[in-house]
Amino acid sequence: MMQIVRRFAHVLILVLTLVVGAAAAAVLVSQTSWFKNWLRGYIVREANLYLNGTLSIERLGGNLFFGVEMENIGVSLN
């Protein structure tokens, strides 16, 4: 019985470590310029599907958790 409890504790610790590591990696990646540029492109692509026109965003900046800054936003209607 004790061996099962120990095994379960090891598995639980491993899973928690992996979850915390994945969350830390996501936080770090989301602050890179590569991710912000990808997010800018994603926002523009998705918005253009729903707009009767074109959205453009030159640059995304700031911290994605506490405030996003967008520079040179343009909307041209068809």
C-alpha positions in Angstrom: 0.0 0.0 0.0 2.8 2.4 0.9 4.5 1.7 -2.4 1.3 2.8 -4.3 1.1 6.1 -2.3 4.8 6.8 -3.0 4.3 6.0 -6.7 1.3 8.3 -6.9 3.2 11.1 -5.1 6.1 10.8 -7.6 3.7 11.0 -10.5 1.9 13.9 -9.0 5.2 15.8 -8.5 6.2 15.1 -12.0 2.9 16.3 -13.5 3.0 19.5 -11.4 6.6 20.2 -12.4 5.7 19.8 -16.1 2.7 22.1 -15.7 4.7 24.8 -13.9 7.5 24.5 -16.5 5.1 24.8 -19.4 3.4 27.9 -17.8 6.8 29.5 -17.2 7.8 28.8 -20.8 4.5 30.3 -22.1 5.1 33.5 -20.0 8.6 33.9 -21.3 7.7 33.2 -25.0 4.8 35.6 -24.9 7.1 38.5 -24.0 9.4 38.0 -27.1 9.2 40.2 -30.2 8.7 37.1 -32.3 5.5 36.2 -30.4 4.2 39.8 -30.5 4.8 39.9 -34.2 3.0 36.6 -34.7 0.1 37.9 -32.5 -0.1 41.1 -34.5 -0.3 39.1 -37.8 -3.0 36.8 -36.2 -5.1 39.8 -35.1 -4.9 41.4 -38.5 -5.8 38.1 -40.3 -8.8 37.4 -38.1 -10.1 41.0 -38.1 -9.9 41.1 -41.9 -12.2 38.0 -42.1 -14.9 40.0 -40.3 -14.4 43.5 -41.5 -15.7 45.0 -44.7 -12.2 46.4 -45.2 -8.6 46.0 -44.1 -7.0 46.4 -40.7 -3.3 47.1 -40.3 -1.2 47.3 -37.1 2.4 48.4 -37.5 3.7 47.2 -34.1 2.5 45.6 -30.9 4.4 46.5 -27.7 4.0 46.5 -24.0 3.4 43.7 -21.6 0.7 41.3 -22.8 -0.4 40.7 -19.2 -0.8 44.2 -18.0 -1.3 46.3 -21.2 -0.8 46.0 -24.9 0.4 49.0 -26.9 -0.5 49.2 -30.6 1.2 51.6 -32.9 0.0 53.0 -36.3 -3.4 51.3 -36.5 -5.1 51.7 -39.8 -8.6 50.7 -41.0 -9.5 51.1 -44.6 -13.1 50.3 -45.7 -14.0 48.8 -49.0 
